[in-house]
Amino acid sequence: MKLKVNGCVIELFDSIDEVLIDRYNAFQRYLMLDAELGSTIQEYDQKMSKTIQLLSKGLYVESAQEIKNMRLNIWNIIQENNPSHYSFAILVKSFNGKSCKSFKKDDLTELIKKMNDAGLTQGKLQEALSEVKKK
């Protein structure tokens, strides 16, 4: 799959099944972080509501875990870390013809910045990520 954004070409693996095992594991790790911790203020609000419900039911251990997750969510927001962006960046095969073989966090951060500077929107990113995850 290729995305064209303001003259830049972002080539993605067509399916998660095409990637090597280490890349797949990193992809899954970021997806799990996003699912468990979240990465937006809206997800924080959802976790807060869930925590209040758990507390009202006397489920203190579960509430404590949710509070820990909310703390990490806020930390990610402050640090401008978005696990779904990292999972997307792992799926990038090449950017403007240059192969993207590394999936170290610093390299992924640099790639995310390049895609942002090229004009990749959150909507396009989510659409492409969903498409690859379906295959």
Residue pairs with C-beta under 8 A, 6 or more apart in sequence:
1 11
1 12
1 13
1 14
1 128
1 131
1 132
2 9
2 10
2 11
2 12
3 9
3 10
3 11
3 12
3 120
3 124
3 128
4 10
5 115
5 118
5 119
5 120
5 124
6 118
6 119
7 118
8 95
8 96
8 115
8 118
8 119
9 94
9 95
9 96
9 97
10 92
10 94
10 95
10 115
10 118
10 120
11 92
11 93
11 94
11 95
12 91
12 92
12 93
12 128
12 132
13 19
13 91
13 93
13 132
14 132
14 135
15 132
15 135
16 24
16 27
16 91
16 132
16 133
16 135
17 135
19 27
19 90
19 91
22 103
23 90
23 103
26 90
26 103
27 87
27 90
27 91
30 83
30 84
30 86
30 87
30 90
31 83
31 84
31 87
33 83
34 82
34 83
34 84
34 87
36 69
37 69
37 72
37 73
37 76
37 83
38 44
38 46
38 47
38 69
38 73
38 76
39 73
39 76
39 77
39 81
39 82
39 83
39 84
39 85
40 77
40 82
41 77
43 73
44 70
44 73
44 74
44 77
47 66
47 69
47 70
47 73
48 70
50 66
51 63
51 66
51 67
51 70
54 60
54 62
54 63
54 66
55 63
75 81
76 82
76 83
84 125
84 126
84 129
85 112
85 125
86 105
86 108
86 112
87 129
88 125
88 128
88 129
89 100
89 103
89 108
89 111
89 112
89 115
90 103
90 108
91 128
91 129
91 132
92 100
92 111
92 115
93 99
93 100
94 100
95 111
95 114
95 115
100 107
100 111
102 108
115 125
